[in-house]
């Protein structure tokens, strides 16, 4: 049976493809306060502003390209059973060739119903306009999990973590819960690779291998090493 690798990815891996994150700028995201564009209250207060903000984020995602880290991770599927659990809402892992990707915080290339979050629509254009409605007659909104909303995929992610034979954490500050708690579900003897220019604190009994480097530099080397030793 193939060994199972679970890769947890955060904003740092996509930042190298030019996608900025709010934690880079003291709580501002592209000049906006988070509470003004990334909460359910913001949507209720000013849906046009929130829609416009995510339309711009979607355009940025569509113009971005997978970097060397995304491409390297897809190669692990050659010899391992892999699952990428990502906090990112972009589709760069999929475009790099990864097949098994779980998005904890949604996918910006989809629209969802304001009335029923389970109603999703793959978009064929970069913008959602105000007045575009779902089949229930409610306004379409970005398929993104905002602060204060439930994280629908977290239960599935929690179920998968104990199955891992190797875990790789890439580009995550471990600052956003419940995603940050997933590492606590890894079996104690399982090695955890932590890849980031700023290594987050990890207080676990597991063997922790720290690689203090950008993902685009570190991941091709780490993947080559893992494939050679399998």
N, C-alpha and C positions, 0 to 999 in steps of 0.2 A: 504494500500500500504506500502511496506517495505521502511524504511528509506534508503537513499543512502549515503554510505561512500565512499569518494575518498581518496586514500592513495597515496601520492607522495613519492617515495623512491629514495635515492641517494646512492652514493658509500659507505657510512658508514655502511649500512645494510649488504652489501656483504663483506666488509672488515673483518667482524667477521667470515666469512667462509674462510678467508685466501686470499682473492683477493685484492691485493694492488691497490692503486690509485695514480695517478700522483700528486695529491695535498698533499700527505703525505710527499713528499720528495723535497720540494723547486723547483717545476717545472720539476723534473726528474721523469720519469716513468720507473721503473726497470732499471735505469741507462741511459736512453735515454732522450734527450731533446724532448719535445712535438713536436716542429716544424720539427723534423727529422722523426717522425713516425706517426703523427696523423693529417696530413694536406694533401690537394690535391697536394700541391707543392712537398711534400715528396714523394708521390706516383709517380709523374712524374719524379722526380729526381733519385730515387733509389727504384723502386718497389720491388726488391728482399729483401731489408732490411725491408721494411714495411711488406711484406708478412711474412717474418720470425718472425718478432716481434709479429704479430697477431696470427701466428700459436702457439707460446708459450703461449700467453694469452688464446687461445682456449683450449689448453691442461690443463692449470690451472683451467679454468672454468669446464671442464669435470671431473676433479678430485675433485673439491670442492663439498661440500654437503650443502643443506639448513640448516640454523641454527634456533634457537628457535624463532627468530623474523619472519622469513619467514613462519614457521609452524603456528605460532599464527595468522598471518594475514589471512591465508587460512580459519581459523575457523570462521571468521566474515561472511563468505558466508552462514552460517547456519541460520542467522536471518536478515541479511542486504542485500540490493543490493550493491555490492561492485565493485569498479574499481581501479586497481592499475595502476598508471601512473609512470613509472620508467625511470630514466636516465641511468640505468645499462644495459649493453649488454649481461649479463649472463641470464641463464634460471632457476635460483634458485627459483624464485616465482612459476613458472610452476611446477617444480619438487616437491615443497612443497604442491602442490594441488590447487593453485589459478587458477581459470578458466578465469577471465577477466583481462588480463594484456596488457597494451599498452606500447610499447617500443619506447620512443622518439628518442633514439640514435642508433637504430638498434639492431640486434641479432647476436652475434658472431658465433652461431651454423649454420648460413646460409652463403652461398657465394652469391655474386651478380655480374652481368655483369658490366664490366667497361664501356660499351657503353650505356646500358639501365638499370638504377638503379631499375626499376620495375621487372626485371628478377631475381628472387631469387631461390636458390637451397638449400634445406635442406641437410646438410652434413651427411655422414655416416662414416666419418673419421676425425681425429683432424687437418689435415693439408690441405691447398690449395697449390698446386705446381705451380711454374712458368711454363707456357705452357699449363695449364689446361684452356680450353676455354668454353665460353658460346655458346649457339646455334647460336649466331650472329658472332661467330668467334673472340670475344674479350676476353682478359684475365679475369679470375675470380679473384675477390678481396673480402676482408671481407665485410660483410653487417654491416658496422659501419659508423655512421655519423661523419665525420672528421670536425675539425675546418675549417670554411670557406664554408662548404656545407649547403644546405637547410635542415631544419628539417621537413620531410614530414608529420609526425604525429601531429605536433603542432596545426594545425587548428582543428583537431578532439578533442584534449585535451582541447583547449580553449572552444569548444562547450559544453563539459561535465562539466567543473568546476562550472558554475552557478547552476547546478542541485543538488549539494551536500547538504546534511543535516548535515554532520559532515565531517571534513577534518583532516587527520593525515599526518604530514610531518615527515619522518623518515630518518635520516642519510644523510641529504643534507645540504650543506653550503650555498645554494642559491647564488652560485657564477657564475653559467653558465646560460646564457640567450640563447634562450627565455624561457627555462623551469622555471627559477626563477620568471618570471612574472606571472605564472599561479595563484598564490595565490591572485593576485589583482582582479581576476575574481570571487572570492568567495563572495556570498551575505553577506552584512555587519553583520547580526546577527548570522551567522553560526560560531560555535566554531571551533577553529583550535588547534589541539594538535601538539606540536613541541617536537620531541624526538631526543636527541643527547647529547653526553657528552659535546660538545661545542655548546651551543644554538646560532643559527644565529640571527641577528637582523631582526625583523619582524615589520614593521611599517604599521599596518592596524587597522581599527576601530573594527575589530572582537574581541570577547573574545579569548584570547591566553592562552592556558594552557601549561606551559613549564615543561617538564620532562627531567631533566639533568642527563641522564643515558644511558648506552649502550642499543642498540635496543634489543639485546637478553635477557636482564634482564627486560627492561621496557615493551616491547610489550606483552608478555604473561599476565602481570598484567593488562595492559590497556584493552586488548581484553576481559579478564575475567570480568572486570568492565563494559564494554560496553554491553556485552552479558547479564549480570545480570540485567541491568537497562532497557533493551529493552522490 
